[in-house]
Amino acid sequence: MSQTGMRVLAIDTALANCAAAVLDDGVETACFEACGEEIGRGHAEKLMDMIGEVMAESSTTFSELDRVAVTIGPGSFTGLRVGLAVARGFGLVLGKPVVGVTTLAAIARSAVPGDDGGPVLVALTGKADEVYCQLYHASGTAADEAGVRTIADLAANLPKDIRLAGSASEKIAMELGLPESAILSRSTFPGIRDVAELGISADPSRSSPSPLYLRPPDATPQTKGRIERQ
């Protein structure tokens, strides 16, 4: 691997997938990836083994890392906590920056074509009729902030030339009567290389490794005078 580039350890546990990668953007860019199946739960048990695998495969020591990148959501409350805790721990021990990357931005990086076509809505399946989404220009830059929207609201406000990416794409296309060609991606989680590349370009002063909760976690009722923790 090149000795002149930036090396980033990328971690993704935000959704059903669990993945890690080491990316070196030197003269000869190299990316070493470990991607698990869609495990749903159990990120904590899988993640450290994956990190060890990509560190060994890339012949990288932890002291050689320049930064750590981690997905910050939208995603599952439990999964996010696992990835963020590990990333922050490495950052603290190594004294290296930790940057946060949204799952929507990472999916957009590979799905948005960069052409002269219409905008792209990256949308992940939420609860009931809701989706977690963000609109992107065809160039790949964000057109608005990430948020929670109902499909009915999207149907009333999205432009006719909208294109779709993410796990909620098919449902939205059906509701809006959009053709199959409007769906650019049905990704249920981001590619770990996209997370790593966004992590390298991120500004640590603006990309905090803090969870992006678009809605609060489900409240847990008080039981016998004690509040159960999430």
N, C-alpha and C positions, 0 to 999 in steps of 0.2 A: 504493500500500500504506500501511497505517496506520503512523504514526510512534510509536505508544504501545505496541505489542505486542512480544513477543519474537520474534526471527528466528533460525531454526535451519536449518543445512544438514544434511540427512540423507543418509547413504550406506549402500547395501546391496550387498555383494558376497559374502555368506556362502554362498549356494547357487548354483543354475545361472543365476539372473537377475543383472542388473547395473542399478542404478537410483540416481538422485539426486533430491533435491527441496529447495526452499527453502520453508519454511512461516513465515508471519507470523500470530501469533494475536492481532492487534490487534482493534479494534472491528469491522472487516470482515475476518474471517479469510480469508487467501488462501494457496493452495498451488500451487506451480509444479513440475511433475514431468517428469523425463526417465526413461523406463523402456525398457530394451532387451529384446530377445527373450531366450529362454532360451539363453544362449550357451555354457553349460557351462564353457568356459575363455576366456581372453583378457580378463579383467576389467580388467587394468592398461591395456590399449590403449583400452578404451571409457570408462573412468570419468572421466578428466580432461575429455574432450569433453563428457560429460553434465553435469559440474559447471559448466563454462563456459556451457553452454546454459541451465541453470536460473538461474544468476546473472544472465545477460543478460536473460532473459525476465522476471525479477522486478525488474529494475533495481536490483539489490542489489550493493553493493561488499563486498569481503571484510571491510573494517573495520566494516561495519554489522551483521555477524553477531554474535549474542549467545552462541552455542554451536554445537558440531558434535555430531551424533548418528550413531552407527555401529553396525551389527549385529555382535554378538560371537560368534554361534553359537547352537546347533549349526549346523555347516556344513562346507564343504570347507576343509581345512588351507590350501591355496594361496589360495583366494578370500578367506578371513578375513584373511590377512596383507596382501593388497592394500588392502582397505578400512581396516583398522586403521592401516596405515602412512600412508596419505593423511590420515586424520582426525587422527592424532596430529601429523602435520607441520603441518597447518593450525592446530591448537590451539597448538602451540609458537610458530609465526611470529606468529600474531594475538594470543597471550596470552589466549585464550578457553577456557572449559571444554570438555572433550570427554567425552561420556557414552556408555555402552554400553547397547544394547538387545538382548535375546535374540530370535532368530527365532521362538521359541515364543510369547513374550509378544506379539509383533507380529501373528502369525497369530491368536492368541486375541482380540486387541482387536477384530478385525472379525468373527470367527466366533462367539464366545460371545454368546448372545442377550440375556442380562440378564433372564431370565424366572424363573418358579418351577419350571422343569423340573430334570432331573437334571444332574449334573456333566458337564463336557466334558473329554475327553482330547485334547490337541493332540499329534499324533505324526507324526514325519518318518521316512521309510524309512531304515533303517540297513543293516548288513551281514547277509546271510543272514536269520535269523529275528528279528533285533534291530530295535528302533525307538528313536529318541531322543524322549522324551516328557515331558510335564508335565500334571498334573491341575489343572483350574480349577473353582471353584464357578460355579454358574449366574450369579452376580452379576458374574463376571469376575475375581475375585481368585484368586491362586494357592492351591491346596490342598496342594501339596507342592513339593519341589525337582525341578528337571529331572534326568533320569537316563536310563540305557540299560536297557531291559527287553526280554525275549523275549516273543513273542506268547503262548507257552504260559503264561508267568507272568501276563500280563495276563488271559488267559482264566480263570485261577484266582482272581483277586483283584478284578477290576473289578465294580462294582455293576451290577445288571440294567438300571438306568435310565441307563446311561452313554450319552453322545453323543460324536461324534468329529469332529475337524477335522485337516487336514493331509494330506500325501501318502501316509501309511500308512493312512488311514481305511478305504479299501475293503478292503484285505487283512485288517485287524483285524476289520471287520464280517463278512467271510466266515468267518473262523476262529471267531468268537464266535456266529455265527448271528444277527446283529442285522439288523433291517429296514433298508431303504434310508433311511427317515425318520430313522434315528439318525445319518446322515452330514450334518453341517452344512456342511462345506467339504472340498474335495480339494486345497486350495492347496499348491503345491510350493515357494512362497516367499512372504514377507510383502509386503503392500502398502507402498510407500514412504511414503505419507501416514501410515500407522499407525506406522511407525518414527519419523517426524518428530514426531507428536503425543506418543508416549511419550518422545521425547527432550526435549520442552519440559517435561513434567511430572516428569522424572527428577531425583533429588537427586544432584548431582555427587559428593558425598562417599560415596555408596553405590553409584553406577552406574559402576564403573570401565571404561574402554575396554580391557579385557583379554580375550583369547580364552577362550570357554567351551568347553573340551575335555572332553567327557563320557567320552572314552576317549583314550589317548595316540595320537599319529600312528604309522602303521606303522613299525616299526623297519627301518632300512636296514642290511644286513650290511656289515661292514668288508671292504674290498677293497684288497689290496696295501698293507696298513698304513695305509690312509687311510679315514676315515669320510666318506661322502657326506652332504652336508647336505640337509635336506628342502627 
